[in-house]
Amino acid sequence: MIAIAYPKLTIGANEKNNAEKTKGWTMTKIKADPALSRRGIIKGAAALAAGIAAPAILNIRSAYAAYPDRTVKIIVANTPGGPSDLVGRVVTAALQQSTGKTFIIENIGGAGSNIGMGAAARSEPDGYTFLLATNAYSINATLYNKIPYDPLKDFVGVCELATSPNTFVVKSDLPAKTMKEFVALARANPDKFNVSTPPIGTTPQLQADVLKIREKLPKLEQVVFKGGGDALQALLSGTVQLSSGALPPAAAHIKAGTLRCLAVTGETRWPDLPDVPTMVEAGYKDFVFAVDTVLLAPAKTPPEIVKWLEAETLKILGTPEMKEKLFKAGFQIRPKGAKDAWARVSKEIDIFRDIINQAGIAKL
């Protein structure tokens, strides 16, 4: 004999008081087949579980639907004014306008971008902290003996943002009009020439190392700054005679005639600088470097949030306004999703390992 509860559809006069006490349910002893009773119990348990689980699922979905309900922080591992900072501020402004949510940039420069990248890796993976990374992410995996993040495990891709060739620029009053002319000046006056670069581990810093090695300029001192903007200011102030950096910070000064671009390091000439040769055209075989920007998320960030940000970012990158705005800043949009973004980052770890080893660059 098993006691079960079931709804009483008809209530007699003698049962009314008991029914009111049990609010429409009565307890009755019945004879039942054991197997049938087990099925009934299992069905009842399933119904109860569904009743409990449904609100929980709805609450989770509601939480994601409300995301983000507070400020989303995007870490740029360089100081303000550099290429990654420029891209970050353009992208966050567009995301705010498109989504109605709040996005901010937090600049954490230093140690070749390692400090900022380490801070992003250690952040809570709740969808409120992301990393806007450059090629330094992949370069540092080989350049440094120890870094504060695992380049293959601590992050996942969100999407590619934009790319820009690097440059070698000088002040317009310097006699050199080509790279070879600058090299000749530096050889003739080895103690009077040096070069500014963004942090160690960035492609502009790496290409300056490669130039020194190829042209045998050991006395061309590298002056390394926390960000590309600072490195360019050193050239403008006369502290250095050459600046190796990304195109965006220098673009306006080149157009204004304050600075002269000796060469760009892209695969092709930059459309707005048709008279400036590439390094390959200037006689430097395979000398191709760029600043690529990518949005990454801490590895355990909920996939639903990563997909949301991927979709929203790709949407704004597809607008003519964003293409024009970033192009004027010296970037070409590269709207690729999470899978392609992560594939490039992973592949570049091996590519830059080969460059660093072949160039004989000492590890830090």
VOKE-232933 format. One line per field, with one value per residue (C-alpha): x, y, z; residue in one letter; residue number from 0. Coordinates in pm, whole numbers, plus 50000, padded with zeros to 5 digits. Example, Ala and Ser with C-alpha at 12.3 -4.5 7.8 and 13.67 -1.06 7.14 Angstrom:
<atoms>
xx (51230  51367)
yy (49550  49894)
zz (50780  50714)
residu (A  S)
num (0  1)
</atoms>
This chain:
<atoms>
xx (50000  50143  50011  50004  49859  49630  49380  49023  48802  48466  48412  48129  47958  48139  48475  48436  48602  48901  48935  48942  49214  49424  49330  49179  49410  49326  49541  49391  49529  49493  49610  49859  50083  50442  50576  50294  50353  50722  50638  50401  50663  50924  50682  50593  50957  51029  50743  50865  51222  51099  50901  51211  51454  51245  51263  51639  51691  51476  51680  52006  51865  51735  52080  52242  51963  52038  52413  52594  52424  52737  53052  53256  53630  53868  54233  54486  54833  54997  54988  54738  54808  54949  54786  54604  54472  54344  54162  54025  53875  53714  53568  53440  53273  53096  52992  52840  52644  52528  52432  52346  52581  52890  53238  53565  53936  54182  54545  54792  55132  55477  55710  55656  55277  55315  55170  54843  54812  54882  54618  54362  54455  54401  54073  53740  53604  53257  53231  53322  53695  53849  54191  54264  54590  54848  55111  55304  55076  55235  55585  55630  55574  55926  56094  56060  56183  55876  55544  55245  54998  54974  54932  54754  54531  54445  54239  53994  53932  53644  53721  53984  53960  54202  54555  54812  55161  55453  55672  56020  55988  56228  56185  56139  56456  56681  56872  56783  56496  56526  56612  56947  57032  56943  57160  57450  57410  57391  57708  57895  57786  57723  57721  57462  57179  56927  56575  56261  56020  55707  55743  55974  55786  55585  55639  55788  56045  56119  56165  56410  56616  56605  56715  57013  57121  57079  57256  57518  57433  57521  57547  57200  57065  56706  56511  56207  55889  55571  55360  55373  55256  55546  55795  55672  55692  56058  56119  55919  56112  56448  56541  56586  56656  56442  56115  56002  55631  55284  55136  54836  55020  55245  54988  54875  55235  55338  55050  55129  55493  55637  55764  55893  55807  56108  55926  55621  55657  55336  55311  55190  55210  54963  54685  54723  55104  55144  55497  55634  55792  55760  56072  56079  56080  56356  56578  56499  56382  56093  56088  55713  55573  55235  55031  54733  54468  54245  53988  54041  53845  53967  53937  53650  53427  53074  53052  52718  52885  53179  52937  52736  53041  53171  52842  52811  53172  53152  52831  52993  53307  53087  52959  53100  53144  53382  53580  53629  53710  53971  54122  54173  54347  54582  54404  54229  53943  53988  53641  53707  53526  53649  53771  53980  54109  54239  54388  54600  54717  54817  54995  55193  55348  55545  55610  55764  55961  56136  56199  56344  56567  56690  56766  56959  56759  56840  56558  56456)
yy (50000  50338  50680  50925  51272  51352  51628  51557  51658  51602  51673  51521  51683  51467  51543  51920  52006  51780  51907  52269  52176  52027  52306  52075  51778  51461  51172  50831  50482  50278  49941  49988  49783  49843  49913  50153  50333  50371  50525  50761  50860  50918  51133  51329  51384  51497  51743  51879  51912  52091  52329  52413  52425  52641  52957  52903  52877  53182  53373  53280  53383  53705  53778  53738  53941  54226  54209  54434  54605  54793  54935  54708  54771  54712  54704  54857  54744  55070  55437  55678  55803  55483  55281  55031  55317  55499  55189  55116  55460  55463  55114  55176  55500  55320  55030  55275  55449  55123  54928  55204  55038  55183  55089  55241  55208  55143  55204  54979  55026  54902  54601  54562  54544  54250  54437  54515  54171  54007  54221  54116  53748  53770  53961  53806  53627  53775  53958  54298  54298  54240  54291  54488  54324  54394  54161  54203  53932  53676  53826  53824  53449  53412  53744  53706  53420  53462  53638  53686  53501  53179  53289  52967  52910  53235  53402  53333  53537  53783  53946  54117  54496  54676  54669  54930  54923  55051  55341  55483  55861  56152  56524  56703  56912  56603  56571  56204  56143  55763  55478  55423  55793  55775  55465  55649  55941  55706  55527  55853  55987  55678  55870  56125  55900  55696  55565  55577  55287  55180  54909  54612  54333  54552  54515  54870  54785  54451  54604  54859  54566  54397  54720  54757  54398  54404  54739  54673  54977  54866  55223  55320  55332  55230  55455  55256  55427  55300  55386  55488  55840  55895  55755  55996  56293  56212  56259  56580  56723  56632  56374  56111  56130  55838  55694  55340  55322  55255  55481  55623  55847  55983  56021  56376  56499  56341  56509  56841  56817  56819  56464  56276  55912  55729  55400  55199  54836  54699  54463  54750  55129  55311  55471  55815  55809  55698  55843  55659  55322  55002  54868  54588  54849  55033  54726  54532  54182  54037  54344  54343  54441  54576  54661  54428  54485  54211  54187  53900  53773  53590  53219  53138  53426  53285  53193  53374  53701  53648  53582  53892  54118  53953  54020  54379  54463  54311  54506  54844  54752  54691  55048  55299  55551  55322  55234  55600  55700  55430  55483  55851  55742  55519  55183  54948  54749  54374  54248  53883  53678  53493  53178  53362  53611  53338  53144  53446  53514  53150  53130  53448  53297  53063  53331  53576  53300  53239  53611  53662  53354  53431  53793  53678  53903  53830  53717  53941)
zz (50000  49894  49996  49702  49649  49356  49276  49393  49103  49282  49648  49846  50144  50398  50235  50212  50542  50479  50123  50243  50489  50210  49964  49706  49759  49959  50076  49994  50029  49714  49593  49310  49087  49209  48859  48783  49110  49033  48699  48870  49123  48849  48647  48958  49041  48684  48693  49025  48893  48583  48798  48998  48702  48471  48685  48728  48352  48296  48554  48375  48040  48190  48334  47992  47831  48070  48006  48047  48339  48444  48287  48059  48083  47793  47898  47659  47764  47655  47746  47585  47234  47087  46804  47025  47237  46928  46802  47148  47194  46850  46904  47258  47153  46868  47095  47344  47073  46913  47228  47473  47724  47893  47773  47892  47815  48096  47999  48182  48019  48111  48084  47711  47758  47998  48295  48120  47963  48298  48466  48205  48248  48625  48600  48693  48381  48425  48094  48235  48152  47810  47653  47339  47231  46963  46818  47145  47282  47045  47039  47416  47429  47284  47363  47740  47953  48172  48111  48345  48121  47925  47561  47462  47766  47943  47668  47388  47077  47043  46708  46496  46487  46256  46117  46025  45875  46077  45971  46000  46036  46086  46136  45805  45853  45859  45529  45486  45243  45218  45453  45287  45330  45698  45742  45577  45820  46119  46009  45961  46301  46516  46844  46730  46614  46809  46758  46970  46986  47175  47442  47402  47230  46994  46620  46590  46857  46694  46349  46490  46623  46283  46109  46344  46286  45907  45861  46129  46338  46693  46819  46699  47053  47111  47345  47453  47574  47738  47436  47071  47146  47386  47133  46867  47103  47161  46788  46772  47065  46912  47175  46903  46529  46407  46530  46461  46520  46393  46127  46321  46572  46297  46017  46097  46142  45810  45627  45795  45683  46034  45991  45688  45641  45497  45449  45552  45655  45507  45213  44994  44997  45217  45003  45163  45120  44760  44729  45033  44944  45142  45312  45052  44775  44960  44932  45250  45158  45361  45585  45661  46001  46110  46415  46435  46700  46839  47115  47359  47659  47971  47894  48134  48023  47952  47581  47549  47649  47413  47126  47213  47210  46892  46713  46839  46750  46402  46346  46414  46218  45915  45901  45648  45931  46122  45811  45730  46087  46138  45793  45870  46189  45988  46017  45782  45936  45965  46064  46145  46407  46714  46537  46276  46533  46761  46469  46367  46723  46773  46437  46505  46817  46588  46324  46570  46741  46408  46349  46698  46675  46321  46413  46718  46951  47315  47540  47827)
residu (M  I  A  I  A  Y  P  K  L  T  I  G  A  N  E  K  N  N  A  E  K  T  K  G  W  T  M  T  K  I  K  A  D  P  A  L  S  R  R  G  I  I  K  G  A  A  A  L  A  A  G  I  A  A  P  A  I  L  N  I  R  S  A  Y  A  A  Y  P  D  R  T  V  K  I  I  V  A  N  T  P  G  G  P  S  D  L  V  G  R  V  V  T  A  A  L  Q  Q  S  T  G  K  T  F  I  I  E  N  I  G  G  A  G  S  N  I  G  M  G  A  A  A  R  S  E  P  D  G  Y  T  F  L  L  A  T  N  A  Y  S  I  N  A  T  L  Y  N  K  I  P  Y  D  P  L  K  D  F  V  G  V  C  E  L  A  T  S  P  N  T  F  V  V  K  S  D  L  P  A  K  T  M  K  E  F  V  A  L  A  R  A  N  P  D  K  F  N  V  S  T  P  P  I  G  T  T  P  Q  L  Q  A  D  V  L  K  I  R  E  K  L  P  K  L  E  Q  V  V  F  K  G  G  G  D  A  L  Q  A  L  L  S  G  T  V  Q  L  S  S  G  A  L  P  P  A  A  A  H  I  K  A  G  T  L  R  C  L  A  V  T  G  E  T  R  W  P  D  L  P  D  V  P  T  M  V  E  A  G  Y  K  D  F  V  F  A  V  D  T  V  L  L  A  P  A  K  T  P  P  E  I  V  K  W  L  E  A  E  T  L  K  I  L  G  T  P  E  M  K  E  K  L  F  K  A  G  F  Q  I  R  P  K  G  A  K  D  A  W  A  R  V  S  K  E  I  D  I  F  R  D  I  I  N  Q  A  G  I  A  K  L)
num (0  1  2  3  4  5  6  7  8  9  10  11  12  13  14  15  16  17  18  19  20  21  22  23  24  25  26  27  28  29  30  31  32  33  34  35  36  37  38  39  40  41  42  43  44  45  46  47  48  49  50  51  52  53  54  55  56  57  58  59  60  61  62  63  64  65  66  67  68  69  70  71  72  73  74  75  76  77  78  79  80  81  82  83  84  85  86  87  88  89  90  91  92  93  94  95  96  97  98  99  100  101  102  103  104  105  106  107  108  109  110  111  112  113  114  115  116  117  118  119  120  121  122  123  124  125  126  127  128  129  130  131  132  133  134  135  136  137  138  139  140  141  142  143  144  145  146  147  148  149  150  151  152  153  154  155  156  157  158  159  160  161  162  163  164  165  166  167  168  169  170  171  172  173  174  175  176  177  178  179  180  181  182  183  184  185  186  187  188  189  190  191  192  193  194  195  196  197  198  199  200  201  202  203  204  205  206  207  208  209  210  211  212  213  214  215  216  217  218  219  220  221  222  223  224  225  226  227  228  229  230  231  232  233  234  235  236  237  238  239  240  241  242  243  244  245  246  247  248  249  250  251  252  253  254  255  256  257  258  259  260  261  262  263  264  265  266  267  268  269  270  271  272  273  274  275  276  277  278  279  280  281  282  283  284  285  286  287  288  289  290  291  292  293  294  295  296  297  298  299  300  301  302  303  304  305  306  307  308  309  310  311  312  313  314  315  316  317  318  319  320  321  322  323  324  325  326  327  328  329  330  331  332  333  334  335  336  337  338  339  340  341  342  343  344  345  346  347  348  349  350  351  352  353  354  355  356  357  358  359  360  361  362  363)
</atoms>
